[in-house]
Amino acid sequence: MAPEDRRAALIAATIPLLREYGTAVSTRQIAEAAGVAEGTIFGVFPDKASLLRAALMSAFDPQRAVDALAAIGTHVELRARLVKAVTLMRKGMQANANLVGAPGKLMGDDAEFHEHMVKSRHSIAGGLAALIEPDRDRLRRSPEATAQLLLMLVAVSVHRGFGHGGEFGDMDDEEIVSVLLDGLLVRPSPTPSTESPS
């Protein structure tokens, strides 16, 4: 197997283990999951930290999310489009929820990783904005601003560390889109007419 293929296989095997065990995952566990000898890891990566860093970069790679958002297309109604987008984004965020604290523990002030994360958010926001663009004239905010608001709502619904997970964590995909598009006011029931019939 070529070194790049071994590298990709080790990264792929590491991501689910990193999600389950965090940075405490052992190179033995990784080797077993990848079906290789433990020494193989160090023939590809100089140390465990380098492998975990590469796995984190891969786990937070936005391309799969951007491609999945583009596949939704703009042929369906805006609300249905956004519900599909929220479902995709929540699934991705939930898969990586346990990794959110890992970069700080593992890499500290890693400028390259920070830049990678910023670009990742911009890419996903751009994919969302493209989905929203056909309905630009129906919205009070630009597609870009709408995409950012939607990303914030999704993040709050997934990451309980914001302090209000209990209140926002029970929102389903449709409600998140409804809060974005309709606001929080409950639709009042129609008031009966006070006029007497003529």
Secondary structure, DSSP 8 states (H G I E B T S, - for coil): --HHHHHHHHHHHHHHHHHHHGGG--HHHHHHHHTS-HHHHHHHSSSHHHHHHHHHHHHT--HHHHHHHHHH-SSS-HHHHHHHHHHHHHHHHHHTGGGTTHHHHHHSS-HHHHHHHHHHHHHHHHHHHHHHGGGGGG-SS-HHHHHHHHHHHHHHHH-GGGTTHHHHTT--HHHHHHHHHH-S----------S---
